[in-house]
Amino acid sequence: MFEMSMPWWEFILRAVAVYVVLLGMIRISGKRTMGQFTAFDMLLIVLLGNAVQNALLGKDTSMTGGLLLAATLIVLNWSVGLLTSRSRKMERLLEGVPVVLAHNGNVYRDVLRRELVSRYDFSKAMREAGCNDVDRIHLALLETDGRITILLREPPGNGDEDV
Protein backbone atom coordinates (compact mmCIF):
# COMPACT_ATOMS: atom_id res chain seq x y z
CA MET A 1 0.00 0.00 0.00
CA PHE A 2 2.80 2.44 0.85
CA GLU A 3 5.68 0.84 -1.05
CA MET A 4 6.36 2.58 -4.36
CA SER A 5 7.44 0.70 -7.47
CA MET A 6 9.56 3.62 -8.74
CA PRO A 7 11.95 6.05 -7.05
CA TRP A 8 10.22 9.15 -5.62
CA TRP A 9 11.97 11.50 -8.05
CA GLU A 10 10.52 9.64 -11.04
CA PHE A 11 6.99 10.50 -9.87
CA ILE A 12 7.93 14.17 -9.71
CA LEU A 13 9.66 14.05 -13.10
CA ARG A 14 6.63 12.36 -14.68
CA ALA A 15 4.24 14.86 -13.11
CA VAL A 16 6.29 17.84 -14.31
CA ALA A 17 6.58 16.43 -17.84
CA VAL A 18 2.87 15.63 -18.15
CA TYR A 19 1.87 18.99 -16.61
CA VAL A 20 4.09 21.01 -18.95
CA VAL A 21 3.03 19.08 -22.07
CA LEU A 22 -0.69 19.29 -21.23
CA LEU A 23 -0.38 22.99 -20.37
CA GLY A 24 1.24 23.58 -23.76
CA MET A 25 -1.41 21.52 -25.58
CA ILE A 26 -4.26 23.38 -23.87
CA ARG A 27 -2.59 26.74 -24.53
CA ILE A 28 -2.10 25.90 -28.23
CA SER A 29 -5.67 24.65 -28.60
CA GLY A 30 -7.00 28.13 -27.91
CA LYS A 31 -9.02 30.11 -25.40
CA ARG A 32 -12.32 28.46 -26.17
CA THR A 33 -11.00 25.21 -24.70
CA MET A 34 -11.06 26.85 -21.29
CA GLY A 35 -14.27 28.84 -21.77
CA GLN A 36 -17.78 27.68 -21.09
CA PHE A 37 -17.82 23.89 -20.80
CA THR A 38 -20.06 21.81 -23.01
CA ALA A 39 -20.71 18.08 -22.67
CA PHE A 40 -17.88 17.52 -25.19
CA ASP A 41 -15.46 19.57 -23.09
CA MET A 42 -16.34 17.61 -19.95
CA LEU A 43 -15.81 14.36 -21.84
CA LEU A 44 -12.42 15.63 -23.01
CA ILE A 45 -11.37 16.40 -19.42
CA VAL A 46 -12.36 12.95 -18.21
CA LEU A 47 -10.59 11.26 -21.12
CA LEU A 48 -7.46 13.40 -20.69
CA GLY A 49 -7.27 12.41 -17.04
CA ASN A 50 -7.62 8.78 -17.96
CA ALA A 51 -5.17 9.05 -20.86
CA VAL A 52 -2.35 10.51 -18.78
CA GLN A 53 -2.91 8.29 -15.75
CA ASN A 54 -0.42 5.66 -16.89
CA ALA A 55 2.08 8.32 -17.92
CA LEU A 56 1.95 9.63 -14.36
CA LEU A 57 1.77 6.42 -12.39
CA GLY A 58 3.55 3.89 -14.57
CA LYS A 59 2.94 0.53 -12.88
CA ASP A 60 2.73 2.04 -9.41
CA THR A 61 -0.58 1.76 -7.54
CA SER A 62 0.65 2.76 -4.09
CA MET A 63 -1.07 5.39 -2.00
CA THR A 64 2.31 7.08 -1.45
CA GLY A 65 2.90 7.40 -5.20
CA GLY A 66 -0.59 8.82 -5.80
CA LEU A 67 -0.26 11.34 -2.98
CA LEU A 68 3.21 12.37 -4.17
CA LEU A 69 1.81 12.95 -7.66
CA ALA A 70 -1.13 14.95 -6.30
CA ALA A 71 1.21 17.10 -4.20
CA THR A 72 3.53 17.65 -7.16
CA LEU A 73 0.66 18.71 -9.44
CA ILE A 74 -0.73 21.09 -6.81
CA VAL A 75 2.70 22.66 -6.27
CA LEU A 76 3.20 23.01 -10.03
CA ASN A 77 -0.17 24.69 -10.43
CA TRP A 78 0.52 27.02 -7.50
CA SER A 79 3.95 27.83 -8.98
CA VAL A 80 2.47 28.70 -12.36
CA GLY A 81 -0.04 30.98 -10.60
CA LEU A 82 2.74 32.66 -8.66
CA LEU A 83 4.89 33.05 -11.78
CA THR A 84 2.07 34.59 -13.84
CA SER A 85 1.12 36.96 -11.03
CA ARG A 86 4.70 38.27 -10.77
CA SER A 87 5.72 38.45 -14.42
CA ARG A 88 3.70 40.06 -17.21
CA LYS A 89 5.79 38.26 -19.80
CA MET A 90 5.02 34.85 -18.28
CA GLU A 91 1.36 35.83 -17.85
CA ARG A 92 1.10 36.64 -21.56
CA LEU A 93 2.98 33.48 -22.50
CA LEU A 94 0.98 31.11 -20.30
CA GLU A 95 -2.44 32.77 -20.22
CA GLY A 96 -2.46 34.80 -23.44
CA VAL A 97 -4.08 38.17 -24.03
CA PRO A 98 -7.68 39.10 -24.79
CA VAL A 99 -8.58 39.01 -28.50
CA VAL A 100 -10.80 41.63 -30.16
CA LEU A 101 -13.78 39.91 -31.81
CA ALA A 102 -15.72 43.03 -32.78
CA HIS A 103 -15.21 46.79 -32.70
CA ASN A 104 -17.64 49.64 -33.39
CA GLY A 105 -20.29 47.34 -34.85
CA ASN A 106 -17.86 45.39 -37.07
CA VAL A 107 -17.65 41.69 -36.25
CA TYR A 108 -14.35 40.12 -37.26
CA ARG A 109 -15.62 36.79 -38.62
CA ASP A 110 -12.11 35.56 -39.51
CA VAL A 111 -11.07 36.09 -35.88
CA LEU A 112 -14.19 34.27 -34.66
CA ARG A 113 -13.27 31.31 -36.88
CA ARG A 114 -9.62 31.34 -35.83
CA GLU A 115 -10.56 31.44 -32.14
CA LEU A 116 -13.26 28.75 -32.61
CA VAL A 117 -16.08 31.03 -31.44
CA SER A 118 -19.39 29.87 -32.89
CA ARG A 119 -22.14 32.25 -33.98
CA TYR A 120 -24.27 30.81 -31.19
CA ASP A 121 -21.63 31.63 -28.53
CA PHE A 122 -21.24 35.16 -29.86
CA SER A 123 -25.03 35.68 -30.00
CA LYS A 124 -25.37 34.33 -26.47
CA ALA A 125 -22.75 36.79 -25.23
CA MET A 126 -24.64 39.60 -26.97
CA ARG A 127 -27.89 38.58 -25.28
CA GLU A 128 -26.17 38.38 -21.89
CA ALA A 129 -24.86 41.92 -22.45
CA GLY A 130 -28.37 43.13 -23.31
CA CYS A 131 -27.38 43.75 -26.91
CA ASN A 132 -29.85 42.93 -29.66
CA ASP A 133 -27.99 44.59 -32.53
CA VAL A 134 -24.35 44.23 -33.65
CA ASP A 135 -24.26 47.98 -34.37
CA ARG A 136 -24.56 48.63 -30.61
CA ILE A 137 -21.26 46.82 -29.91
CA HIS A 138 -18.39 49.13 -29.05
CA LEU A 139 -15.98 46.29 -28.25
CA ALA A 140 -16.25 42.51 -27.97
CA LEU A 141 -13.33 40.63 -26.43
CA LEU A 142 -12.52 36.96 -26.07
CA GLU A 143 -11.00 36.96 -22.58
CA THR A 144 -8.06 34.78 -21.63
CA ASP A 145 -10.39 32.42 -19.73
CA GLY A 146 -12.60 31.87 -22.80
CA ARG A 147 -15.47 34.17 -21.78
CA ILE A 148 -16.74 36.79 -24.22
CA THR A 149 -17.07 40.33 -22.88
CA ILE A 150 -19.19 42.81 -24.81
CA LEU A 151 -19.03 46.55 -24.15
CA LEU A 152 -21.89 48.55 -25.67
CA ARG A 153 -21.77 51.99 -27.24
CA GLU A 154 -23.36 54.77 -25.30
CA PRO A 155 -26.75 55.56 -26.83
CA PRO A 156 -27.00 59.00 -28.44
CA GLY A 157 -28.68 61.64 -26.31
CA ASN A 158 -27.78 60.17 -22.94
CA GLY A 159 -28.36 63.52 -21.28
CA ASP A 160 -24.76 64.76 -21.30
CA GLU A 161 -25.21 67.28 -24.10
CA ASP A 162 -25.76 70.99 -23.55
CA VAL A 163 -29.28 72.16 -24.29
C-alpha angles and dihedrals in degrees: 000000000000100000112100123216093212133042114273093246091059090061090053093046091050092048093050092047095048092044094051094045093047091046089053093047092050091046092050093047091065142246096290089068088069097038127088109344121236126189088266092054092050090050089051091053093050092047093046090053091050093044095055096040094093092043088057101039104028105188094330118116098167123130089230092056093048093048092047089052092048091050092048093051092048091050091048091051092047090048092052089050091050092047094050092047092054102040126049090196092055091043091055092044097048102030103025128215131279114273123220109237098172138006131189093348095314114118113205100221093180089056091048089054094045092050092044094240110155124216087245093056092048092047090048091053089050091052091048089053091051091248119142098169130051089219089068092062114106094174135354118192133188100219123217090256092055098258120129116230119197122195115194128218116251109257114246115260097028090160098265096106124098114252 
